[in-house]
Amino acid sequence: MKKYSKVIDKMKKNQLTLKQLGLSMEDIIYLRDIGYNIKEQYDPRFGDYVYYIVTSGDTAYIKISDLPKKKQEVKLKLLEISDLHAGCKNFDKKGLDKTLQEAKNRGVEFVHISGDLLDGFGVYRGQENNLKSNKAIEQVNELMSILEKYDFWYIASMGNHDQSFCMKGGLDPIKYLEAKMAKKGKRFTYLNAYEGNIIHAGIVFRLIHLQGGAARAASYKVQVYLSRVFESNLNDVHIGGKIYNLRSIQAGHFHTFYALSMSGITIIMPGNFQHDGDLEKRMGISGKTGGVFRELTIVGDKISKEKIEFYNPWKEEG
């Protein structure tokens, strides 16, 4: 263990490639086996996978940029989307394509995705009747055919439908998507957790998929989660040996458009890309497809200005 002490300290503070760490995959496997929670994800800035240790829970993260040295304005354009459900018969493939084209037109660089990129398999009784394919690779290929057309940096967390393929040791489809996008030279980072953090200009943008339970209980689950956040120290987000401010929560799972601001935190539910079917109507998650465009100005550790637009790709067509 002595030979690993310095590299373990590095991995608690930084996200580094195996080459930078001087490690092999065998070393990573060994360190995981003895209890270290080592995450890995593709970082397009290195053109390689980075490895790091998280010291509490399952909090994956990616640090895009830290606070500027002086209190300069940092402007950011985001598209926030969730619950794409590629692979189901009701997947709004054309609507997603239109939304991404609109994002390109607006100069968006980052697309945040808070889970359920795929529809999965075996999530609920009778799901097979609503699927184009029950194979993970085919669902991934359908989604990738759209994503790879655009040069955004996609950052995604896990959803319960995505995880359905991982049961009993199955393929993690979003990890597979991440690898395929990397081979194409595309920017896609998978935060392999239901809850992951993105650091833009030194503040935390959290992706959370509020999985589990009936969707009709959405308001209750959101209330419980947000109560837990607000009762904690809002500045107490420990990442890589530093403390950051949590300023944004993007919550997937409920297929609805919703936004509010409380205690300096913007909370957004960014809709979905699954046209209504009988199941969605029964579960109370029906509604228009689309995503959320955000234009932000960050000064210091706060969002000083913000414009939020709920975007329906079919608005012009009624």
VEXKOL-237173 format. One record per residue (C-alpha): x, y, z; residue number from 1. Coordinates in nm, 2 decimals. Example, Ala and Ser with C-alpha at 12.3 -4.5 7.8 and 13.67 -1.06 7.14 Angstrom:
+--------+--------+--------+-----+
|      u |      v |      w |   n |
+--------+--------+--------+-----+
|   1.23 |  -0.45 |   0.78 |   1 |
|   1.37 |  -0.11 |   0.71 |   2 |
+--------+--------+--------+-----+
***
This chain:
+--------+--------+--------+-----+
|      u |      v |      w |   n |
+--------+--------+--------+-----+
|   0.00 |   0.00 |   0.00 |   1 |
|   0.29 |   0.24 |   0.06 |   2 |
|   0.37 |   0.26 |  -0.31 |   3 |
|   0.01 |   0.38 |  -0.37 |   4 |
|   0.00 |   0.65 |  -0.10 |   5 |
|   0.10 |   0.95 |  -0.32 |   6 |
|  -0.11 |   0.85 |  -0.61 |   7 |
|  -0.42 |   0.80 |  -0.38 |   8 |
|  -0.37 |   1.15 |  -0.26 |   9 |
|  -0.36 |   1.28 |  -0.62 |  10 |
|  -0.67 |   1.09 |  -0.71 |  11 |
|  -0.86 |   1.25 |  -0.42 |  12 |
|  -0.78 |   1.59 |  -0.55 |  13 |
|  -0.76 |   1.55 |  -0.93 |  14 |
|  -0.91 |   1.37 |  -1.23 |  15 |
|  -0.61 |   1.22 |  -1.42 |  16 |
|  -0.54 |   0.97 |  -1.69 |  17 |
|  -0.36 |   0.64 |  -1.62 |  18 |
|  -0.05 |   0.78 |  -1.79 |  19 |
|  -0.05 |   1.09 |  -1.57 |  20 |
|  -0.10 |   0.87 |  -1.26 |  21 |
|   0.16 |   0.61 |  -1.37 |  22 |
|  -0.09 |   0.33 |  -1.31 |  23 |
|  -0.23 |   0.04 |  -1.50 |  24 |
|  -0.58 |  -0.09 |  -1.51 |  25 |
|  -0.46 |  -0.38 |  -1.28 |  26 |
|  -0.37 |  -0.11 |  -1.02 |  27 |
|  -0.71 |   0.05 |  -1.05 |  28 |
|  -0.88 |  -0.29 |  -1.01 |  29 |
|  -0.66 |  -0.36 |  -0.70 |  30 |
|  -0.74 |  -0.03 |  -0.54 |  31 |
|  -1.11 |  -0.08 |  -0.60 |  32 |
|  -1.09 |  -0.43 |  -0.45 |  33 |
|  -0.95 |  -0.29 |  -0.13 |  34 |
|  -1.23 |  -0.04 |  -0.09 |  35 |
|  -1.14 |   0.28 |  -0.28 |  36 |
|  -1.44 |   0.43 |  -0.46 |  37 |
|  -1.27 |   0.51 |  -0.79 |  38 |
|  -1.47 |   0.66 |  -1.07 |  39 |
|  -1.37 |   0.69 |  -1.44 |  40 |
|  -1.52 |   0.88 |  -1.73 |  41 |
|  -1.41 |   1.02 |  -2.06 |  42 |
|  -1.27 |   1.37 |  -2.06 |  43 |
|  -1.24 |   1.51 |  -2.42 |  44 |
|  -0.98 |   1.76 |  -2.31 |  45 |
|  -0.74 |   1.47 |  -2.26 |  46 |
|  -0.89 |   1.26 |  -2.53 |  47 |
|  -0.88 |   0.98 |  -2.27 |  48 |
|  -1.05 |   0.84 |  -1.96 |  49 |
|  -0.97 |   1.00 |  -1.62 |  50 |
|  -0.97 |   0.83 |  -1.28 |  51 |
|  -1.04 |   0.98 |  -0.94 |  52 |
|  -1.15 |   0.89 |  -0.59 |  53 |
|  -1.48 |   1.02 |  -0.44 |  54 |
|  -1.47 |   1.02 |  -0.06 |  55 |
|  -1.84 |   1.01 |   0.02 |  56 |
|  -2.14 |   0.85 |  -0.13 |  57 |
|  -2.15 |   0.79 |  -0.51 |  58 |
|  -2.09 |   1.15 |  -0.62 |  59 |
|  -1.93 |   1.15 |  -0.96 |  60 |
|  -1.83 |   1.49 |  -1.10 |  61 |
|  -1.65 |   1.67 |  -1.38 |  62 |
|  -1.47 |   2.00 |  -1.33 |  63 |
|  -1.50 |   2.21 |  -1.64 |  64 |
|  -1.37 |   2.54 |  -1.51 |  65 |
|  -1.28 |   2.69 |  -1.17 |  66 |
|  -1.36 |   3.03 |  -1.03 |  67 |
|  -1.17 |   3.31 |  -1.22 |  68 |
|  -0.90 |   3.47 |  -1.01 |  69 |
|  -1.08 |   3.80 |  -1.02 |  70 |
|  -1.46 |   3.86 |  -1.00 |  71 |
|  -1.50 |   3.85 |  -1.38 |  72 |
|  -1.82 |   3.78 |  -1.55 |  73 |
|  -1.85 |   3.43 |  -1.70 |  74 |
|  -2.12 |   3.37 |  -1.96 |  75 |
|  -2.26 |   3.03 |  -2.01 |  76 |
|  -2.51 |   2.88 |  -2.26 |  77 |
|  -2.66 |   2.55 |  -2.17 |  78 |
|  -2.92 |   2.31 |  -2.30 |  79 |
|  -3.08 |   2.09 |  -2.03 |  80 |
|  -3.26 |   1.78 |  -2.14 |  81 |
|  -3.38 |   1.46 |  -1.97 |  82 |
|  -3.58 |   1.14 |  -2.02 |  83 |
|  -3.51 |   1.09 |  -2.39 |  84 |
|  -3.62 |   0.72 |  -2.39 |  85 |
|  -3.45 |   0.62 |  -2.71 |  86 |
|  -3.56 |   0.28 |  -2.82 |  87 |
|  -3.93 |   0.32 |  -2.73 |  88 |
|  -4.20 |   0.35 |  -3.00 |  89 |
|  -4.28 |   0.70 |  -2.87 |  90 |
|  -3.93 |   0.83 |  -2.88 |  91 |
|  -3.94 |   1.19 |  -3.02 |  92 |
|  -3.63 |   1.14 |  -3.24 |  93 |
|  -3.71 |   1.43 |  -3.47 |  94 |
|  -3.80 |   1.66 |  -3.19 |  95 |
|  -3.46 |   1.59 |  -3.02 |  96 |
|  -3.28 |   1.65 |  -3.35 |  97 |
|  -3.47 |   1.98 |  -3.39 |  98 |
|  -3.38 |   2.08 |  -3.04 |  99 |
|  -3.01 |   2.01 |  -3.08 | 100 |
|  -3.01 |   2.20 |  -3.41 | 101 |
|  -3.17 |   2.50 |  -3.23 | 102 |
|  -2.90 |   2.47 |  -2.96 | 103 |
|  -2.63 |   2.48 |  -3.23 | 104 |
|  -2.80 |   2.79 |  -3.38 | 105 |
|  -2.79 |   2.96 |  -3.03 | 106 |
|  -2.42 |   2.89 |  -2.97 | 107 |
|  -2.47 |   2.63 |  -2.69 | 108 |
|  -2.16 |   2.44 |  -2.60 | 109 |
|  -2.28 |   2.21 |  -2.31 | 110 |
|  -2.58 |   1.98 |  -2.31 | 111 |
|  -2.67 |   1.84 |  -1.96 | 112 |
|  -2.87 |   1.52 |  -1.96 | 113 |
|  -3.02 |   1.40 |  -1.63 | 114 |
|  -3.09 |   1.03 |  -1.70 | 115 |
|  -3.31 |   0.79 |  -1.89 | 116 |
|  -3.13 |   0.84 |  -2.22 | 117 |
|  -3.26 |   0.50 |  -2.32 | 118 |
|  -3.60 |   0.33 |  -2.26 | 119 |
|  -3.43 |   0.01 |  -2.12 | 120 |
|  -3.60 |  -0.32 |  -2.07 | 121 |
|  -3.80 |  -0.48 |  -1.80 | 122 |
|  -3.87 |  -0.16 |  -1.61 | 123 |
|  -4.24 |  -0.21 |  -1.59 | 124 |
|  -4.49 |  -0.48 |  -1.68 | 125 |
|  -4.57 |  -0.49 |  -2.06 | 126 |
|  -4.28 |  -0.26 |  -2.15 | 127 |
|  -4.18 |  -0.49 |  -2.44 | 128 |
|  -4.51 |  -0.38 |  -2.62 | 129 |
|  -4.38 |  -0.02 |  -2.63 | 130 |
|  -4.03 |  -0.09 |  -2.76 | 131 |
|  -3.88 |  -0.08 |  -3.10 | 132 |
|  -3.60 |  -0.30 |  -2.96 | 133 |
|  -3.52 |  -0.45 |  -2.63 | 134 |
|  -3.15 |  -0.47 |  -2.70 | 135 |
|  -2.92 |  -0.21 |  -2.54 | 136 |
|  -2.69 |  -0.18 |  -2.84 | 137 |
|  -2.97 |  -0.10 |  -3.08 | 138 |
|  -3.12 |   0.16 |  -2.84 | 139 |
|  -2.77 |   0.32 |  -2.81 | 140 |
|  -2.72 |   0.32 |  -3.18 | 141 |
|  -3.05 |   0.50 |  -3.24 | 142 |
|  -2.96 |   0.77 |  -2.99 | 143 |
|  -2.61 |   0.80 |  -3.11 | 144 |
|  -2.73 |   0.86 |  -3.47 | 145 |
|  -2.86 |   1.19 |  -3.35 | 146 |
|  -2.60 |   1.30 |  -3.09 | 147 |
|  -2.30 |   1.24 |  -3.31 | 148 |
|  -2.43 |   1.50 |  -3.57 | 149 |
|  -2.35 |   1.78 |  -3.33 | 150 |
|  -2.03 |   1.90 |  -3.16 | 151 |
|  -2.16 |   1.97 |  -2.81 | 152 |
|  -2.00 |   1.85 |  -2.49 | 153 |
|  -2.27 |   1.62 |  -2.36 | 154 |
|  -2.26 |   1.54 |  -1.99 | 155 |
|  -2.50 |   1.28 |  -1.87 | 156 |
|  -2.60 |   1.11 |  -1.55 | 157 |
|  -2.78 |   0.77 |  -1.51 | 158 |
|  -3.15 |   0.71 |  -1.50 | 159 |
|  -3.35 |   0.40 |  -1.38 | 160 |
|  -3.43 |   0.30 |  -1.74 | 161 |
|  -3.06 |   0.31 |  -1.84 | 162 |
|  -2.97 |   0.10 |  -1.53 | 163 |
|  -3.23 |  -0.17 |  -1.63 | 164 |
|  -2.98 |  -0.31 |  -1.88 | 165 |
|  -2.71 |  -0.33 |  -1.60 | 166 |
|  -2.91 |  -0.57 |  -1.39 | 167 |
|  -2.75 |  -0.92 |  -1.33 | 168 |
|  -2.42 |  -0.80 |  -1.47 | 169 |
|  -2.55 |  -0.67 |  -1.80 | 170 |
|  -2.40 |  -0.40 |  -2.03 | 171 |
|  -2.39 |  -0.04 |  -1.90 | 172 |
|  -2.54 |   0.11 |  -2.22 | 173 |
|  -2.44 |   0.47 |  -2.14 | 174 |
|  -2.08 |   0.37 |  -2.08 | 175 |
|  -2.09 |   0.19 |  -2.41 | 176 |
|  -2.24 |   0.51 |  -2.57 | 177 |
|  -1.96 |   0.71 |  -2.41 | 178 |
|  -1.69 |   0.48 |  -2.56 | 179 |
|  -1.85 |   0.49 |  -2.91 | 180 |
|  -1.88 |   0.87 |  -2.90 | 181 |
|  -1.51 |   0.89 |  -2.80 | 182 |
|  -1.40 |   0.67 |  -3.09 | 183 |
|  -1.59 |   0.92 |  -3.32 | 184 |
|  -1.40 |   1.21 |  -3.16 | 185 |
|  -1.71 |   1.34 |  -3.00 | 186 |
|  -1.73 |   1.50 |  -2.65 | 187 |
|  -1.95 |   1.29 |  -2.42 | 188 |
|  -1.89 |   1.24 |  -2.05 | 189 |
|  -2.09 |   0.99 |  -1.85 | 190 |
|  -2.13 |   1.06 |  -1.47 | 191 |
|  -2.20 |   0.70 |  -1.38 | 192 |
|  -2.44 |   0.77 |  -1.09 | 193 |
|  -2.80 |   0.89 |  -1.03 | 194 |
|  -2.65 |   1.21 |  -0.89 | 195 |
|  -2.35 |   1.38 |  -1.04 | 196 |
|  -2.20 |   1.73 |  -1.02 | 197 |
|  -2.06 |   1.96 |  -1.30 | 198 |
|  -1.84 |   2.25 |  -1.20 | 199 |
|  -1.87 |   2.55 |  -1.43 | 200 |
|  -1.68 |   2.87 |  -1.33 | 201 |
|  -1.64 |   2.73 |  -0.98 | 202 |
|  -2.00 |   2.66 |  -0.90 | 203 |
|  -2.19 |   2.33 |  -0.89 | 204 |
|  -2.46 |   2.23 |  -1.14 | 205 |
|  -2.61 |   1.91 |  -1.01 | 206 |
|  -2.77 |   1.64 |  -1.23 | 207 |
|  -3.01 |   1.42 |  -1.04 | 208 |
|  -3.25 |   1.15 |  -1.16 | 209 |
|  -3.53 |   1.11 |  -0.90 | 210 |
|  -3.58 |   0.74 |  -0.98 | 211 |
|  -3.81 |   0.50 |  -0.81 | 212 |
|  -4.18 |   0.51 |  -0.71 | 213 |
|  -4.48 |   0.62 |  -0.90 | 214 |
|  -4.44 |   0.93 |  -1.11 | 215 |
|  -4.77 |   1.06 |  -0.98 | 216 |
|  -4.58 |   1.11 |  -0.65 | 217 |
|  -4.35 |   1.36 |  -0.82 | 218 |
|  -4.42 |   1.65 |  -0.60 | 219 |
|  -4.36 |   1.45 |  -0.28 | 220 |
|  -4.03 |   1.31 |  -0.40 | 221 |
|  -3.90 |   1.65 |  -0.51 | 222 |
|  -4.01 |   1.80 |  -0.18 | 223 |
|  -3.82 |   1.54 |   0.01 | 224 |
|  -3.50 |   1.57 |  -0.20 | 225 |
|  -3.50 |   1.95 |  -0.19 | 226 |
|  -3.57 |   1.96 |   0.18 | 227 |
|  -3.26 |   1.75 |   0.23 | 228 |
|  -3.06 |   1.99 |   0.02 | 229 |
|  -3.19 |   2.31 |   0.19 | 230 |
|  -3.14 |   2.17 |   0.54 | 231 |
|  -2.77 |   2.11 |   0.46 | 232 |
|  -2.50 |   2.37 |   0.43 | 233 |
|  -2.55 |   2.50 |   0.08 | 234 |
|  -2.18 |   2.58 |   0.05 | 235 |
|  -2.08 |   2.23 |   0.18 | 236 |
|  -2.02 |   2.05 |  -0.15 | 237 |
|  -1.69 |   1.88 |  -0.12 | 238 |
|  -1.53 |   1.80 |  -0.45 | 239 |
|  -1.16 |   1.72 |  -0.50 | 240 |
|  -1.06 |   1.85 |  -0.16 | 241 |
|  -1.23 |   2.19 |  -0.21 | 242 |
|  -1.57 |   2.33 |  -0.11 | 243 |
|  -1.80 |   2.46 |  -0.38 | 244 |
|  -2.14 |   2.63 |  -0.39 | 245 |
|  -2.43 |   2.44 |  -0.52 | 246 |
|  -2.62 |   2.68 |  -0.74 | 247 |
|  -2.82 |   2.46 |  -0.98 | 248 |
|  -3.02 |   2.13 |  -0.97 | 249 |
|  -3.15 |   1.97 |  -1.28 | 250 |
|  -3.39 |   1.69 |  -1.19 | 251 |
|  -3.50 |   1.42 |  -1.44 | 252 |
|  -3.76 |   1.14 |  -1.42 | 253 |
|  -4.09 |   1.33 |  -1.41 | 254 |
|  -4.13 |   1.43 |  -1.78 | 255 |
|  -4.24 |   1.78 |  -1.69 | 256 |
|  -4.13 |   2.14 |  -1.73 | 257 |
|  -4.08 |   2.32 |  -1.40 | 258 |
|  -3.84 |   2.58 |  -1.26 | 259 |
|  -3.81 |   2.77 |  -0.94 | 260 |
|  -3.54 |   2.95 |  -0.75 | 261 |
|  -3.48 |   2.91 |  -0.37 | 262 |
|  -3.20 |   3.00 |  -0.15 | 263 |
|  -2.98 |   3.10 |  -0.44 | 264 |
|  -3.04 |   2.77 |  -0.62 | 265 |
|  -3.21 |   2.73 |  -0.95 | 266 |
|  -3.41 |   2.40 |  -0.97 | 267 |
|  -3.52 |   2.28 |  -1.32 | 268 |
|  -3.71 |   1.98 |  -1.45 | 269 |
|  -3.63 |   1.99 |  -1.82 | 270 |
|  -3.91 |   1.79 |  -1.98 | 271 |
|  -3.87 |   1.48 |  -2.20 | 272 |
|  -3.85 |   1.34 |  -2.55 | 273 |
|  -4.11 |   1.07 |  -2.53 | 274 |
|  -4.45 |   1.13 |  -2.70 | 275 |
|  -4.75 |   1.05 |  -2.49 | 276 |
|  -4.86 |   0.69 |  -2.48 | 277 |
|  -5.12 |   0.50 |  -2.26 | 278 |
|  -4.86 |   0.43 |  -2.00 | 279 |
|  -4.75 |   0.80 |  -1.97 | 280 |
|  -5.11 |   0.91 |  -1.94 | 281 |
|  -5.18 |   0.66 |  -1.67 | 282 |
|  -4.87 |   0.75 |  -1.47 | 283 |
|  -4.95 |   1.12 |  -1.50 | 284 |
|  -4.63 |   1.21 |  -1.69 | 285 |
|  -4.78 |   1.31 |  -2.02 | 286 |
|  -4.70 |   1.64 |  -2.18 | 287 |
|  -4.52 |   1.82 |  -2.46 | 288 |
|  -4.17 |   1.71 |  -2.55 | 289 |
|  -3.87 |   1.95 |  -2.54 | 290 |
|  -3.59 |   2.08 |  -2.32 | 291 |
|  -3.47 |   2.40 |  -2.15 | 292 |
|  -3.23 |   2.66 |  -2.28 | 293 |
|  -3.04 |   2.86 |  -2.02 | 294 |
|  -2.82 |   3.17 |  -2.06 | 295 |
|  -2.63 |   3.25 |  -1.74 | 296 |
|  -2.39 |   3.51 |  -1.61 | 297 |
|  -2.17 |   3.39 |  -1.33 | 298 |
|  -1.99 |   3.64 |  -1.10 | 299 |
|  -1.79 |   3.51 |  -0.81 | 300 |
|  -1.97 |   3.21 |  -0.66 | 301 |
|  -2.32 |   3.32 |  -0.77 | 302 |
|  -2.55 |   3.32 |  -1.08 | 303 |
|  -2.60 |   3.70 |  -1.12 | 304 |
|  -2.82 |   3.69 |  -1.43 | 305 |
|  -3.02 |   3.41 |  -1.58 | 306 |
|  -3.26 |   3.35 |  -1.87 | 307 |
|  -3.46 |   3.03 |  -1.88 | 308 |
|  -3.67 |   2.92 |  -2.18 | 309 |
|  -3.88 |   2.61 |  -2.20 | 310 |
|  -3.84 |   2.49 |  -2.56 | 311 |
|  -4.10 |   2.29 |  -2.75 | 312 |
|  -3.96 |   2.18 |  -3.09 | 313 |
|  -4.31 |   2.14 |  -3.23 | 314 |
|  -4.45 |   2.48 |  -3.12 | 315 |
|  -4.46 |   2.62 |  -3.47 | 316 |
|  -4.66 |   2.32 |  -3.58 | 317 |
|  -4.91 |   2.34 |  -3.30 | 318 |
+--------+--------+--------+-----+
***
